Structures are given as C-alpha cells and as structure tokens.
Amino acid sequence: MGGKLCAEQQDCYQEMARLFFNFLRISPSYTAASQYARPKRLPKRMNLDNRKVLNCYSKYGSVLSCTFEEWISAHQSLPVCISPPIIEVLRGKDRLFVCDDDILLKLCAKQEPPSITQVVNALAQVWPNTQIQQIHSQVLKGAKLKNMWKDLLLIYTIALNPGLELWRLGSMAMLVDRFIGRLDPLAARRKSDDDYMRRHMTLMVMRHKDYALYASESAALGEFPYRELTKNVQARFNFEDESFAKRLFELGNHEFDCAKNRVSQLTGFRQ
C-alpha cells in the first residue's frame, strides 16, 4: 500500500511539473521574456507583472530548447519541482518508532480507505483551513486535470493546423467527450446532421483557447496551477506567426503527442 501511494504521489508530481513546463512553452509573455536582454538590475518603474515574468524566466529558464526530461533534471531544487514527501505507512506494532511531535492519522485496516475530502477535513483539525485548502487545490483531479490537458492539446493542434475551421480543431483536440467518434474533423461541412455539434464545438474552442491563454500567462507569472479567468489578459496567441509553431516543434512533436495521449487516457478514448 505504501509503495503504491508513493508511486501515485510521484506520478502526480511529474504530471504537475509537465503541465507547468508545457504552459510555459505556449505562454506569449514567457516567450517574450526569453528574448529580453535582461540588465543586471531591472528598472524600478517596470510593470509588476513584467517583473514577475522575468523573475520566473530567471528561475525556470528556456523550455523550448530542451526536452521535459532535460528541464526537470536541471530544476529539481525549485518549488514546482520538489518531490512530495514520502508518506510512511506504520502499523500498530511500529508505535515505538513514533515521536512525540509526530502527527498520525489513524485508519482501521478493516474499513474502506478514506476519501480525499475526509483526509483534508482531518488535516484541517491540525493546520489552518486556509493552508489545507491551498495544499488541496494544488492537486489537479478529474475534470480540471482533463481540461488543462485539453487546453494544451488545442493550442498545439492549432499551431500545427492554423488554417482549419475551429470546429475541426476542437474535434481533433477531443474537447467534448460526447462528440468523440461522432464529429469527424475531416467530414464535409454540408453534412447537416452535425450542425449542432459543429456550432457547440466552435464555442468550446473559443472557451478553451481563452483558458489556455490565461493558464499559460499565470504560469509565466509563477502562479500555477491557476485556471480561473479572473482578470484581463493583454497577451494573445499569434498563430499567424510562422515562428510560433516553429518554436514549439523545433525539437519534434513529443509534447504534442504527450498531450494527445493524456487526453485520450482521461477521456477513455482509444485511437
């Protein structure tokens, strides 16, 4: 049980780091920071967000000229890359190894494992609720995790196919689970039976593109994960710029393939 839990924690950590890496890759502001000749001292009157982006780039460096494996290997000591502590599983007979200042969550081996909510509520009795909620929010689960991967897949898909209609791009990015296998991205537009799905998919593409932009700009500010559209974002994706796709795929399509495979796994779709 302990080994399985540790492995799941490590997988979660790796996925969080990979999401962060990819959102930095597509961020317009982070790309701009990579092209900025930074002086020894930043101007005092520099915009606070610009300063945050430059500081973030100083911490995490280039994400376009290296693979994820190379990047994560070079940034093990940074906050987003710190592996979570291993949860030690002790049984009643091991109680002599428990220190006075240790905090234990007692579980009965004969009962069903607790839910995440129950564990969080138990921890909240020891630490302030705000701190526990912050920890809890860092773990992406369910729809939120799936949608962030869909956001990334959509941006990569548009970058590879900038001239395609939006509904086709959305179908290729598997944005709507119930349309997978039903809305053919290569189908003729005159197929009237698909009118509703095409209109709905077009709206979803616009929504996911906005989410992807905000998440990427939040990552560039060092605020990740964060996907709520709570403030105006001035930057935009420049898909018309040929260098945009060139930068993303200079080392190949590995991150695109990773996002596509992850969305397929999370939606239960097997290609």
N, C-alpha and C positions, 0 to 999 in steps of 0.2 A: 504493500500500500504506500509506504513512504517513498520507495523508488519511483512508483508511477506518478505520485503527486509532484515529486521533484522534476520529473521529465515534463509534466504538463506545465509547471511553472517556467521551465527553461524554454519550452515552445512558445508560451505566451510572451516571454521577454524578447525572444527572437522575432516574433511577429510584430510586436510593438516597434522594435528597432527598425525593422524592414519598412513598415508603414511610414515611419518618420523619415527614413532615408529617401523613400520614393516621393513623398510630398515635398521634400526639399528639392528634389530633382526637377519637379514641374513648376516650382514657385518662381514667378516673374521677378519678385524682389530679391530672392536668394541668388538667382542668375545674375541680376544687376550687380549685386554685392561682389560676386566673383570677378567681375570686370572692373571693379573700382580700385584704383591705385590708392590704397589707404596710407595716409600720412602717419607719422609717429604719434601725433595727437589729433584727435578729431576736433573739428570746430565746435566751440562752446554753444553756438546757436543752432547746431544741427537738430533737425526734427527728431523727437524721441524715438519714433518708430524706426526711422532710418538708422539711428544709433543702435537700436536693438538688433536689427537685421545684420549690421556689420559685425556686431559682437558675436552674434550667433554663427556667422560665417567664420570668424576667427576661431571659434570653438570646434566646429564640425568640418570645416574645410570643404574641398571640392567633392561633389557627389556625382559628377558627370565624367570624370576622367579615371574612375576606378570602379571596380565591382563592389557589390554589397559586402562580400566576404573580406575584401581588402580594407574597405572602410570600417567595418565593425572591428576588425582586428587592430586597427590603428587607434580606435577610440574606446577601448574597454573601460577606461577610468572616468569617462564623462557620465553625467547624471542619467541620461536616457539609456546608456549602455551598461549600467551597473546591474549585474545579475541579481535577482531577488534572493534573499537569504534562504537557505535550505530549512524546511520545516522538519524538525526532528520528531519522529514518532516514538513515544515512550509508552511502555505498558506498566501496569501496577507494580510488577516486580522490580522495575527500574527506579522506583521513587527515591532511592538513596542517592541517585545522581542529580536530583533536582535541588537547585539552590534556593535559598530563602527569598531572593528577589526575582525569581522566575515567575512568569505568568502562565498558567496552564488552562487549557480548555478541555474539560473532562467530557469524554464521549463513551457511551456504552457500546461495546463491540457487538452486542446482540441487536442493536437498533439500526434503523436506516441512517446513512450519513446525512448530516445537516445540509440545508440549502445555503447558498452564498449569503442570502439575506439574514438567515439565522446566525451565521458566523459573524457577520458585520454587526448585528444587534448585540451579540455577546461581547465583541471587542469594544463597542461603544460604552460599555459599563466601566471600562478601564481608561480609555482615552477619550478626549472631547469628540463629540459627534462630528464637528466640522472636519477634524483631522481624519476620522474614519471615513467620512463621505468622500474626502479628497482621495484617499487610498482606493476606495471602491470605484471611483469614477475613472481611475487610470486603467482599469481592466475593461477592455472592449469586448463585449459579448453580443451574441445574437444579431439583431437587425443592424445595430450601429457598426459592428465589425464588418458585416457583409456590405453595407452601403459604402463604407470607406474604401473597400477594395473595388467596388463598382465605380466609384468616383475616379479612382486611378486608372482602371481599365478603360473608361470612357475617354479620358484625356489622351492616353496612349493610342487608342483607336482613332480618334480624330486626327492626331498628329500624323498617323500613317495614311489616313484617307481624308484629307481636308476638303475634298470636293463632293463628298457623299451627302445625301439628304440626311437630316437629323434623325428621322425615324429608323433609317437603315443603320446608322451608327449606334443608336440605342439598342437595336436588336442584336447587333454584333457584340455589344458590351453586356448583354443579358441584364438590362436594367430592371425589367419587370418579370418576376419569376413566372407568373402565369402565362406569359406570352412566349416563353422559351419553347422552341419547337413548333410554335404556331405561326409566329410572324417571321416570315422568311426575308432576311435582309436583301436577298437577290431577286425577290419576286417582282413582277411587273406592277407598276403603280396602278394600272387600270383595274386591278382586282378589287372590286367594290366591297367585297365581304370583309376586307381588312381595314376599312376606313376608320372605324373607331379605334382600333389598335394603333394605327399609324398616328392619329391625332394625339392619343394619350401618350404614346412613346415620344413624340416630339416635345410635349410638355415636360416629360420626365428627363429628357436630355438637357433641357434648359435648366431644370432644377438641380440635377446632379452636377452640371458644369459649374453652377454658382457655388455649390457645396465644396467642390474640388478646389475652386479658386480660394475660398475662404480658409479651408483647411490647410492649403499649401502656404498661404500668407501667414497664418497663425504659426505654422511650423517654422517659417523663416524668422518669426519674432521670438522663437524659443518657447512658444505656448502650445504644447502638444501633449495629448490629443485634445482637439477643440474643434467642434464642427458646427456649432450654432451660429447662425447668421445674426449677430447682434450689433454689428457696426458696418458702416460703409467701407468697401474696399476699393481703392482707386486703381489698382493694377488690373490687368486683364491678360488672358492667354492670347498670344499673337500667332494663331495657326497659319496665317497667310505668310508669315516669315519662314522661308525655307530653312533657315538656320535653327529654328525651334526644333523641328523633327531631327535635324542632323545632330544637334547636341544630345538629344535624348537617346538616339540609337547609334551613336558613334561606336560604342563597344558591342553592338548587337542588340537583339530583341529579348535578352534574358529577363529583364524586369517586366516587360510586357507579357511574356509567357508566364512568369510567376503570378502576375495579377490575374491573368486569364484562368490559370489552373486553380487559383484560390477561390475565385468567384464560382467556378464550376463545382468545386467541393462544397462551398457554403450553400449553393442553391440546389445541390443534389443532382445537377445535370452532368451526364457523362457523354462526352463528344465521341 
